[in-house]
């Protein structure tokens, strides 16, 4: 069991940057694959980025590759999403999620945070 709390969302102008954080409870954070998803009203939740347990392997959606960086600090039970060169299409609620087995599938993640709003104005 793990509980997740996101922070760091907000409003930014196009071209700017934000860093999201997701703090996890529990002693076994390092045992979970972690990911970020995002969702806009009326649309399905979509995969953004994922990172393996050790942090040595990452995966990104094509739409964010080269602009976003996912990282984790297992000592701090925290996963991060550094978002650079933001544009209006990045506006969404961002969720972090944890899984024992998953990659990109929403249904494969068992634990979710409450979400944090990111708004990019042009």
N, C-alpha and C positions, 0 to 999 in steps of 0.2 A: 504494500500500500504506500502511495506517495501523494502528497498534496503539493500543488503548484500555485505560485503567486507571481503574476507578471507585474512589471513596472517599467517606466521609461517612455511610455507613449506620450503623445502630445501633438501640437500643431507646428508645422515647419513649412517654409517656402520651398518651392521646387529647386532642386539642386543641393538642398541641405542634407543634413545627417541627423540620425537619431540612433541611440543605443538602447535596445530593450534588454531587460534582465528577467530571469525567471528563477525564483528561489524555491527550492524543493525541501520538503521535510522528510524525515526518515533517515535511517542509517545506510540504506542501500542505494543511494543515488547513483553511484558508479556502476551499478548493475543494470541500469536502464539506458536504452537508446533514447535520445531526446530529439525533439523536432519543433519547428515553428510552422504554424499554418496561419492562414488569414481568410477572412470572410467579409463580403460586402452584402448589403441588404438584397434579398431576393436571389442570392447566389449560393452555391455550395461552398463549403469550406475547402480551400485549396492548399496543397502542399507548398511550402516555401523553402525549407532547408532542414537537414537532419544531420546528426552527428553520432558516431558510434560511442560505445562506452568509454573507450580510452581517449577519445578525441582525435585519434589518428586518421579517421576517415570521415569525410563529409560529402554531402550530396545537396545539390541546389536545383531548384526549378530554373528552367531556361530564362524566365522573365527577370530573375534577380541575379543570375550568375555574373560575376565580375563586379557587382555593386554591393551585395550583402555578404557578410561573413558570420558564420555560426561558430561559436567556441564554447568550451565548458571548463569549469574549475571544480573538479570533484572534491577538493578540500573545502570549498565553500558551498558545495551543493547548489551550484548556480550554472545556468546556461545563458548565453548571451546571443544577441543578434545585432551586429553592427550594420546599419543601413546607411549607405552613402548614395549620392546622386539620386535622391528621391524624386519621383514625379507623381503626378496626380493619380496615376493608375495604381500607385502603392497605397492609396488611402483605403483603409480597412480596419477591422478589429483583428488584432494579432493574438494568437493563442499559442502557448507552449504545451507540449504533450509528451508523455512518457510511455514507453512500450518495452516489453521484454524481447520482442521478436521483430519489430516492424521496419519498414522502409518509408514508403510514401503513402500508404493507404490510410485514410482517415479511420476506417473501421478497425484498423490494427492497433490503434493507440487506446489504451485503457484509462489513462488518467489525463485530465485536462485542467488548465488554469481557467480563470474567469474571463480572461481577455483584457487587452489594453488597446485603446483607440489610437490610431495613427492617422492624422489628417495632413495631406500635402496640398498646399494652395499654389496655384500657378500665377 
